[in-house]
Amino acid sequence: MTSTLDSRPQDGSDRGPKPLISGRRGHVEQFSVYVFVIVPFLALLAAVPLAWGWGLGWVDVALFVVFYYLAGMGVTVGYHRYFTHGSFKANRPLKIALAIAGGMALQGPVIVWVADHRRHHAFSDREGDPHSPWLFGTGPVALAKGFWHAHTGWLFNRDQTNAARFAPDLLADKDLVRIDRLFPLWTTISLLAPALLGGLITMSWSGALSAFFWAGFVRVAFLHHVTWSVNSICHMVGDRPFAARDRSANVWALAILSFGESWHNLHHADPTCARHGVKRGQLDISARAIWLFEKFGWATDVRWPTEQRLARITAKK
């Protein structure tokens, strides 16, 4: 049994007559955005001196990695390749698990995230793109402003992407509407579960506090900035072997940390492809996870790259 997401628009181009923006965030929502962005970032800034003088142990490192992978793959495999682009079909348990795991990245509820990203593809690097670094010009000052906007600044814009226009399939899915509304719960679990495990493993309050800091706040901030680097860096510099209609590029240095998302040029040239790193040596951990889901029978109709598919989008020299 597959979910109702299988007939979704694949690249954000089915825009229809609905408005681009559905309204503006209220004061509480806007304050929450500032908290989710700034507090983990402050923890990240504090991480280096704290690691030097106190608190970073193997339990913290292990929990950091586990929760980084869980939440990160929830975003890359779930929010991005499945919910946004329909790169494969998922059975109901996998659909629910991916939506919850993505919520634990603290990057927003699933429907909001998907609507923003489909809008990005519909207007990539043009007016209407919520986070293009090229919206202010090509001079040094304009690009510096554009980098800030693409990386973090766009998050503080109070305009809300119209989910009825960009994610009607998700709005029609009762499971996802419920999970979307429970985003505060996934946030709480994402921050407190590492603390609980750290306390139980070390049998100490100091172990719980240390895990809360490292595998909670620092992990969230680190994942935030890796994800946002795909929005900013991967639209400014890198290789462009495939013919995309925007400035998306491949940045090899981010490949492992982003689970393969930084092979971004292929993704924009062929958004529904389940694998982004298609050339020899291009590690794509998200694609490997989808491959495993397919082997277990949890994922079907996976849109794998083929020679014919790649030949159509290869940039002409």
For each residue, the residues with C-beta under 8 A, 3 or more apart:
1: 91 92
2: 6 89 90 91 300
3: 6 89 90 91 92 95 173 175
4: 7 169 172 173
5: 8 82 83 86 89 90 95 169 170 173
6: 2 3 86 89 301
7: 4 169
8: 5 86 167 169 170
9: 12 13 14 118 166 169
10: 85 86 271 272
11: 85 118 121 122 271 272
12: 9 15 117 118 119 120 121 122 166 271
13: 9 121 122
14: 9
15: 12 18 122 165 166
16: 165
17:
18: 15 162 164 165
19: 22 162 165
20: 119 128 161 162 165
21: 24 159 160 161 162
22: 19 160 161 162 163 164 165
23: 159 160
24: 21 158 159 160
25: 29 30 33 158 160
26: 29 30
27: 30 31
28: 31 32
29: 25 26 32 33
30: 25 26 27 33 34 156 158
31: 27 28 34 35
32: 28 29 35 36
33: 25 29 30 36 37 155 156
34: 30 31 37 38 156
35: 31 32 38 39
36: 32 33 39 40 106 187
37: 33 34 40 41 152 155 156 224
38: 34 35 41 42
39: 35 36 42 43 217
40: 36 37 43 44 106 217 218 220 221 224
41: 37 38 44 45 221 224 225
42: 38 39 45 46
43: 39 40 46 47 213 217 218 220 221
44: 40 41 47 217 218 221 222 225
45: 41 42 48
46: 42 43 49 50
47: 43 44 50 51 214 218
48: 45 51 52
49: 46 52 53
50: 46 47 53 54 55 56 213
51: 47 48 54 55 56
52: 48 49
53: 49 50
54: 50 51
55: 50 51 60 210 213 214
56: 50 51 60 61 210 214
57: 60 61 207 210
58: 61 62
59: 62 63 198 201 202 207 210 211
60: 55 56 57 63 64 198 210 211 213 214 215
61: 56 57 58 64 65 214
62: 58 59 65 66
63: 59 60 66 67 194 197 198 211 214 215
64: 60 61 67 68 194 214 215 218 219
65: 61 62 68 69
66: 62 63 69 70 215
67: 63 64 70 71 104 190 193 194 215 216 219
68: 64 65 71 72 219 222 223
69: 65 66 72 73
70: 66 67 73 74 101 104
71: 67 68 74 75 101 102 104 105 106 190 219 220 223
72: 68 69 75 76 105 223 226 258 259
73: 69 70 76 77 78 101 259 285 286 289
74: 70 71 77 78 79 98 99 100 101 102 103 104 105
75: 71 72 78 79 80 102 105 107 113 223 227
76: 72 73 79 80 81 258 259 260 261 286
77: 73 74 80 81 82 98 259 286 289 290
78: 73 74 75 81 82 83 98 99 101 102 110
79: 74 75 76 82 83 84 98 99 102 105 107 110 113 114 117
80: 75 76 77 83 84 85 117 261 286
81: 76 77 78 84 85 87 88 274 286 290
82: 5 77 78 79 85 86 87 88 90 95 98
83: 5 78 79 80 98 99 102 110 113 114 170 176
84: 79 80 81 113 114 117 118
85: 10 11 80 81 82 271 272
86: 5 6 8 10 82 89 272 303
87: 81 82 272 273 274 290 302 303
88: 81 82 274 290 293 294 299 300 301 302 303
89: 2 3 5 6 86 299 300 301
90: 2 3 5 82 94 95 98 293 298 299
91: 1 2 3 94 95 297 298 299
92: 1 3 95 96 175
93: 96 97 298
94: 90 91 97 98 293 298 299
95: 3 5 82 90 91 92 98 99 175 176
96: 92 93 99 100 175 179
97: 93 94 100 101
98: 74 77 78 79 82 83 90 94 95 101 102
99: 74 78 79 83 95 96 102 103 110 175 176 179 180
100: 74 96 97 103 104 179 186
101: 70 71 73 74 78 97 98 104 105
102: 71 74 75 78 79 83 98 99 105 107 110 113
103: 74 99 100 106 109 110 179 182 183 186 187 190
104: 67 70 71 74 100 101 186 187 189 190
105: 71 72 74 75 79 101 102 190 220 223 224 227
106: 36 40 71 103 187 190 220 224
107: 75 79 102 113 224 227
108: 112 113 116 183
109: 103 112 113 179 180 181 183
110: 78 79 83 99 102 103 113 114 170 176 179 180
111: 114 115 163 167 170 171 176 177 180
112: 108 109 115 116 160 161 163 180
113: 75 79 83 84 102 107 108 109 110 116 117
114: 79 83 84 110 111 117 118 163 166 167 170
115: 111 112 118 119 161 162 163 165 166 167 170
116: 108 112 113 119 120 130 131 161 166
117: 12 79 80 84 113 114 120 121
118: 9 11 12 84 114 115 121 122 166 167
119: 12 20 115 116 122 123 128 129 130 161 166
120: 12 116 117 123 124 129 130 131 132 231
121: 11 12 13 117 118 124 268 271
122: 11 12 13 15 118 119 128 166
123: 119 120 126 127 128 129
124: 120 121 129 132 244 245 246 248 268
125: 129 132 134 235 246 247 248
126: 123 129 132 246
127: 123 135
128: 20 119 122 123
129: 119 120 123 124 125 126 132 135
130: 116 119 120 154 157 161
131: 116 120 149 150 154 231 232
132: 120 124 125 126 129 135 146 149 150 235 246
133: 143 146 147 149 150 151 231 232 235 236
134: 125 137 138 146 235 247
135: 127 129 132 146 149
136: 142 143 145 146 149
137: 134 142 143 146
138: 134 142 143
139: 142 143
140: 143 144
141: 144 145
142: 136 137 138 139 145 146
143: 133 136 137 138 139 140 146 147 236
144: 140 141 147 148
145: 136 141 142 148 149
146: 132 133 134 135 136 137 142 143 149 150 236
147: 133 143 144 150 151 232 236
148: 144 145 151 152 153
149: 131 132 133 135 136 145 146 153 154
150: 131 132 133 146 147 153 154 228 231 232 235 236
151: 133 147 148 225 228 229 231 232 233
152: 37 148 155 156 228
153: 148 149 150 156 157
154: 130 131 149 150 157 231
155: 33 37 152
156: 30 33 34 37 152 153
157: 130 153 154
158: 24 25 30
159: 21 23 24
160: 21 22 23 24 25 112
161: 20 21 22 112 115 116 119 130 165 166
162: 18 19 20 21 22 115 165 166
163: 22 111 112 114 115 166 167 168 170 171
164: 18 22 167 168 171
165: 15 16 18 19 20 22 115 161 162 168
166: 9 12 15 114 115 116 118 119 122 161 162 163
167: 8 111 114 115 118 163 164 170 171
168: 163 164 165 171 172
169: 4 5 7 8 9 172 173
170: 5 8 83 110 111 114 115 163 167 173 176 177 180
171: 111 163 164 167 168 177
172: 4 168 169
173: 3 4 5 169 170 176 177
174: 177 178
175: 3 92 95 96 99 178 179
176: 83 95 99 110 111 170 173 179 180
177: 111 170 171 173 174 180 181
178: 174 175 181 182
179: 96 99 100 103 109 110 175 176 182 183 186
180: 99 109 110 111 112 170 176 177 183
181: 109 177 178
182: 103 178 179 185 186
183: 103 108 109 179 180 186 187
184: 187 188
185: 182 188 189
186: 100 103 104 179 182 183 189 190
187: 36 103 104 106 183 184 190 191
188: 184 185 191 192
189: 104 185 186 192 193
190: 67 71 103 104 105 106 186 187 193 216 220
191: 187 188 194 195 212 216 217 220
192: 188 189 195 196 212 216
193: 67 189 190 196 197
194: 63 64 67 191 197 198 211 212 214 215 216 219
195: 191 192 198 199 208 209 211 212 216
196: 192 193 199 200 208
197: 63 193 194 200 201 211
198: 59 60 63 194 195 201 202 207 208 209 210 211 212 215
199: 195 196 202 203 204 205 207 208 211
200: 196 197 203
201: 59 197 198 207
202: 59 198 199 206 207 208
203: 199 200 207
204: 199 207 208
205: 199 208 209
206: 202 209 210
207: 57 59 198 199 201 202 203 204 210 211
208: 195 196 198 199 202 204 205 211 212
209: 195 198 205 206 212 213
210: 55 56 57 59 60 198 206 207 213 214
211: 59 60 63 194 195 197 198 199 207 208 214 215 216
212: 191 192 194 195 198 208 209 215 216 217
213: 43 50 55 60 209 210 216 217 218
214: 47 55 56 60 61 63 64 194 210 211 217 218 219
215: 60 63 64 66 67 194 198 211 212 218 219
216: 67 190 191 192 194 195 211 212 213 219 220
217: 39 40 43 44 191 212 213 214 220 221
218: 40 43 44 47 64 213 214 215 221 222
219: 64 67 68 71 194 214 215 216 222 223
220: 40 43 71 105 106 190 191 216 217 223 224
221: 40 41 43 44 217 218 224 225
222: 44 68 218 219 225 226
223: 68 71 72 75 105 219 220 226 227
224: 37 40 41 105 106 107 220 221 227 228
225: 41 44 151 221 222 228 229
226: 72 222 223 229 230 254 257 258
227: 75 105 107 223 224 230 231 258 261
228: 150 151 152 224 225 231 232
229: 151 225 226 232 233 234 251 254 258 262
230: 226 227 233 234 254 258 261 262 264
231: 120 131 133 150 151 154 227 228 234 235
232: 131 133 147 150 151 228 229 235 236
233: 151 229 230 236 237 238 251 254 262
234: 229 230 231 238 248 249 250 251 254 262 264
235: 125 132 133 134 150 231 232 246 247 248 249 264
236: 133 143 146 147 150 232 233 247 249
237: 233 249 251
238: 233 234 249 250 251 262 264 265
239: 249 250 265
240: 244 247 248 249 250 265 315
241: 250 265 266 279 314 315
242: 265 266 268 269 270 310 313 314 315
243: 269 313 314 315 316
244: 124 240 247 248 265 268 269 313
245: 124 268
246: 124 125 126 132 235 268
247: 125 134 235 236 240 244
248: 124 125 234 235 240 244 264 265 267 268 269
249: 234 235 236 237 238 239 240 264 265
250: 234 238 239 240 241 262 263 264 265 266 282
251: 229 233 234 237 238 254 255 262 264
252: 255 262 282
253: 262
254: 226 229 230 233 234 251 257 258 261 262
255: 251 252 258 260 262 263 277 282 283 284
256: 259 283 285
257: 226 254
258: 72 76 226 227 229 230 254 255 261 262
259: 72 73 76 77 256 284 285 286
260: 76 255 263 275 276 277 282 283 284 285 286 287
261: 76 80 227 230 254 258 264 267 276 286
262: 229 230 233 234 238 250 251 252 253 254 255 258
263: 250 255 260 266 267 276 277 278 282 284
264: 230 234 235 238 248 249 250 251 261 267 268 276
265: 238 239 240 241 242 244 248 249 250 268 269
266: 241 242 250 263 269 270 273 276 277 278 305 313
267: 248 261 263 264 270 271 273 276
268: 121 124 242 244 245 246 248 264 265 271
269: 242 243 244 248 265 266 313
270: 242 266 267 273 305 309 310 313
271: 10 11 12 85 121 267 268
272: 10 11 85 86 87 303
273: 87 266 267 270 276 278 303 304 305 309
274: 81 87 88 287 290 302 303 304 305
275: 260 278 284 287 290 304 305
276: 260 261 263 264 266 267 273 282 284 286 287
277: 255 260 263 266 282 283 284 287
278: 263 266 273 275 282 305 310
279: 241 282
280:
281:
282: 250 252 255 260 263 276 277 278 279
283: 255 256 260 277
284: 255 259 260 263 275 276 277 287 288
285: 73 256 259 260 288 289
286: 73 76 77 80 81 259 260 261 276 289 290
287: 260 274 275 276 277 284 290 291
288: 284 285 291 292
289: 73 77 285 286 292 293
290: 77 81 87 88 274 275 286 287 293 294 299 302
291: 287 288 294 295 302
292: 288 289 295 296
293: 88 90 94 289 290 296 298 299
294: 88 290 291 297 298 299 300 302
295: 291 292
296: 292 293 299
297: 91 294 300
298: 90 91 93 94 293 294
299: 88 89 90 91 94 290 293 294 296 302
300: 2 88 89 294 297
301: 6 88 89
302: 87 88 274 290 291 294 299
303: 86 87 88 272 273 274
304: 273 274 275
305: 266 270 273 274 275 278 309 310
306: 309 310
307: 310 311
308: 311 312
309: 270 273 305 306 312 313
310: 242 270 278 305 306 307 313 314
311: 307 308 314
312: 308 309
313: 242 243 244 266 269 270 309 310
314: 241 242 243 310 311
315: 240 241 242 243
316: 243
317:
